[in-house]
Amino acid sequence: MIKFIQDIFYKMGLIVKLVRPDNNLWLQQRNIKTVLDVGANTGQFANLIHKILPQANIISFEPIKKCYNQLLQNTASLNIKTYNCALGETDEMQEINISAHSPSSSLLPMTKLHNEVFAGTNFVETESITVKTLDLLFAELPIKGKFMIKVDVQGFEDKVIKGGAETFKKADCVLIETSFVELYEGQLLFDGIYQMLVGLGFEFKGNYTQTKSKEDGSIIYAESFFVNKNQL
């Protein structure tokens, strides 16, 4: 039944991610007290991580105004602090490309491959947004205890890391979307993200979820989990 529902949404251009494994004791035992949710969209991850780590406070970043307003509504009952901005390498204003399927919106141009693989996710408009660096924001963030960073920013992952390198060094662990094919023009693929995080003291522990091509079954992208060896 789950596979049937996934297929229906996939044909509509929607991407359904399943959390595997269902047993999240391995994450709960890390004693995470704060989660930085970078690329929050409308609160999907915030609500999911609240179920897994109900005692953790959440700090979410979402730049698109419409999505941000929905984020506020969808997380009203959570212990959460929200920021209506993107995170990147420098503090600036940028134009973000908004997709017909909002989670596919990106500061980078979309490749032809993305449109072919995920039908119905084409860009439909742009919006001027604020981009901030995580390191400059760090001092004002209500971080308590050990913290985790989740990054899902459609090809902009390396910019988030570059603008937040010192913050990443302090994090206990990182859950980050990594691509194995270029879905956005100029994005850094898995190998590049891996090298960046290893250089900051992290160790790759595996993929939390994976999304495969319905054409040939190849892995397109994943949510990759890294642990900070210096924080063990």
Secondary structure, DSSP 4 states (H G I P E B T S, - for coil): -HHHHHHHHHHTT------S-S--HHHHTT---EEEEES-TTTHHHHHHHHHSTTSEEEEE---HHHHHHHHHHTTTSSEEEESSEE-SSSEEEEEEEESSGGG-BSSPBPHHHHHHSTT--EEEEEEEEEE-HHHHGGGS---SSEEEEE--TT-HHHHHHTTHHHHHH-SEEEEEEESS-SBTT---HHHHHHHHHHTTEEEEEEEEEEE-TTT--EEEEEEEEEEGGG-
